[in-house]
């Protein structure tokens, strides 16, 4: 049997993750790859709409430069980066019938009425509390155990709701918030872990992590469109790829991916497979 035409990599999913993977692969001119997307558009959950001079986002509206990879991406598309003003750091939490600013430092954390006096005192013992033993502990259970009920209700719950639109009582910490999980797992405490990280000398990549809130000029879709245009020009993106089936061919030691585009069956082989879908 003749060896089939083989790609280096097939990426399934053209949301921001898949597009970013492709952008990285595109930097190697000798790396042959294709991105498959079932929709007729790239971008995944990111979709910007415009009407009567207004811009709307049907998905996420912003992000945070929390990894060096995000910073590197915008270095390649500097004209698209739109950083939020410092006022965006002021977050308001509804408690009862009033909005309260989320504490941003030690003094405001002590004086805020968001957290109960009991929990403010209890947090002093956080560095000495025993580590959890359940690797699948939920965010809600972890925060209540280490910090207290009020920290969960008026800090963590709104934060998780804004990011995941999910229930922190069900989300597993090590998957949803791996950095928070690592503070306790590696240092025994949130406070001890935070202090250790402050003392650690930052690498050049870590210095890029500004935690700044960003969007993209004219909406986040301009970013995904800029990425997808690269692949369309290089013929490395297939939209409308339906009924995708994947199997590993032991006889060839290759991934075999079959799918349909406009009713026509297509088949690809690759040495590597990256899937960004659940």
N, C-alpha and C positions, 0 to 999 in steps of 0.2 A: 504493500500500500504506500502511495506517495505521501510525503509529509504535507499537511495542509499549510496554507499561508498563515503564518503565526505572528500575532502582535506580542509586544512585550507586556502590555497591561490593558485590561478592560476595566473601566470604572462604571458602576451602575448607580445612576442618580445624578442629576444635574442641578441639585440645589447648591447652596453656597459651599458646602463641604466638598461635593464632587467637583465643582468648578475650580475650587482652590487647589485640589489635588491635581487636576489637569493643568492648571497654570504652572505648577511646580514641575510636572513632567515635561511640559512644552519647552522648558529651558534647556533640555537635552535634545538637540536636533536628531540624534540617532535613536531616540526612544520612541518606538511606534505604539500608539495607544488610541483607544476610542472610548468616548463617554456615551452611555445609553440612557435615554430619558423617555419615560412613557408619555409625558405630556407634550403638547405641541409648542411649548415654551420652556426655557430654562429659568432657574431661579428658585424653584421649590416653594417654600412658604413665603419667600420675599416677593411682594408684588406691589408696585406703586401705581396709584390711579390718579388721574388729574381731571378736574372738572371746574369750570367757571373760574379758572385762575387759582384754584386751590389744589394742594397736593395731599393725597391720602395714602396711608399704608394699610393694606389689608392683613399684613403679617407684622413682623418686628419693625419697630420704628427707629431703633438705635442699637448700638453695641458698646462694648467696653474694650479698650486696648489692654487686655489682660494676659496676652501671650506675645512673644516676640514675632510669631508667625503673622499675627494681625498687623503688627507694625511693618513687617517686611512686605506684606501685600500692598499696603498703601504707599510704600516707597516706590512700587511699580506703577501706581496710579495716583500720583500726588495731587492731581487736579480735582479728584473726586472726594478727597477727605474733607469733611466738615465737622470740626470739633465743637462741642457744646460750650456755651459760656459758663463761667464759674458758678453762676446762679443755678445751673442744673444740678449741682451737688447738694442743694438744699432740698431734702425730701420731707414731705409732710405725711403724717400718719393720723388717721381719724380714730379718736378714742372718745366714746360717748357722742356728744354733739359738737366737739371741737377738734380742730386740726392742731397737731403738735409737731414741731420740727424733730426729725430723727437726729439723735445725738451724733456729733461728729468728732468728739474729743472727750477727754477725761472729765473736764468741768461740766460740760453739758450732759454727760452721762450720769453725773451725780445729782444735778439739779433738775433734770427732766421729771415730769410726772407720769411719763409713759410706763416706767418700770416701778414696781412696788418697792417699798422700803425694805421689806423682807428679802427680796431678790438682790437688791443692791448690797445688802450686808452679806448675803449668801455667796455672792460672787467672789468675796475675799478668800473663800475656801476652795475655789475652783482648781487652783494648782495642786491641791492635795487630795482631790477626789480620785477614786480608783478608775482605771481605764475600763471601758466597756468590753464585753466579751462576744457580742453578737456582730459578726461581719455584715449582716444584713439589717442592722438597726436603722430605723427611719430617721429622717432629719428631725421630725417633731420630738421623738423620744430622746434622741441625743441631746438636743438643746434644752429640753425640760430637765433632763438628768444633770447636765453640767451647769446650766445657768438659771433655770427657773421658768415658771409659767409665763410671767409677764414679758420676758425677753422673747419667748416664742411667739406670743400673740401680737406684740407690737413692734417687733423688729424682723424676725425670721419669716413669719407667715406672710406678711405683705411682700417681702423680698422674693420669696419663692413663687407667690402668686403672680408677681410681675414678670418673672423670667419664664416659668414653666406653665403657668396657668394650671398648676397641679396641686395635689393635696400633700403637704409636707409630712403628714402622718403616714403616708404610703410610699413616698419616694425614698429609696435607699441612699443613705448618705454617701457611701463610697462610690456610687455611680453618678449621682446628681451633683454632689459637692465634694469631689475627691480631695481638694486642698484642705477643706475643713476637716474631713475624715483623717487626713494625714497629720494634722496638728496633734490630735489625741493619740493616734496610732504610733507616731514616731517620737513624740515628746511627752506624752502622758497628760497633756492639758492644752487648752486653747491658749491660755496666757503664756505658759512656758514656751509653746511652739512659736507664738508671735514674737516673743523676745528673742528666741534663737534665730529667727529669720531676719530680724532687724540687725543682729550682730553679724550675720553672714555677709561676706564680701560678694557683691553682685558681679556676675559675668557681663560681658558686653551685650549679650542677648537680653539678659534680665534688666539691664538699664533702659532698654526700649519699652519696657512695660510701664506705662504711665498711669494706667487705670482711668485714662480720660474717656469721657463719653463721646461717641462719634456717630455721625450719620454720613450720608453721601449727598453731595449737591444734587438737587432735583429728585431726591428719593433714593432709597437703597437699590432699586432696580437698575439704576445707572451703573452700579458696581457689577451686578450679575450680568447685565447686558454687555459691558466692556469685556468681561471674562468670556462669555459665550461667543462673542464676535470673533475672538481669537481662534476658537476651535472650529467655528463654521468656515472661516477662511482657510484653515488647515485641513478641512474635511475630517475633523476628529470628533464631531458631535453628531449623534443621530437622535433626532426628536421623533416622537410618536412611535417609539419602540415598545410594542405591546406583547403581552404573554411571554415575558422573558423567562427562559428556563436555563438552569445552570447545572452542569455536572462535570466531575473531574474524570478525565479519560486516563485510566491507569496504563492502557497500552501505549498511549502517546505521551504520558506525563504532562498533559496540558489541560487547561480549562476549556470546555466546550460550552458556548453560549448561543442559544437559538432564540429568535424573536421574530415578530412580524411588523413590517412597516407598510402601511396602506395595503394590507392584505397579502403582501408578498413575504414569504419566509426567507430569513437571512440567518447565516451561521458564521460565528467567529471563533477563533481559537487564540488562547493567550497563555503565556507562562505565569502571569500573575493576575489575580482578580481582587478588585477592591469594591466592596459594596457599602453604600452610604445610607441604605434604606433599612427600616426596621423589619 
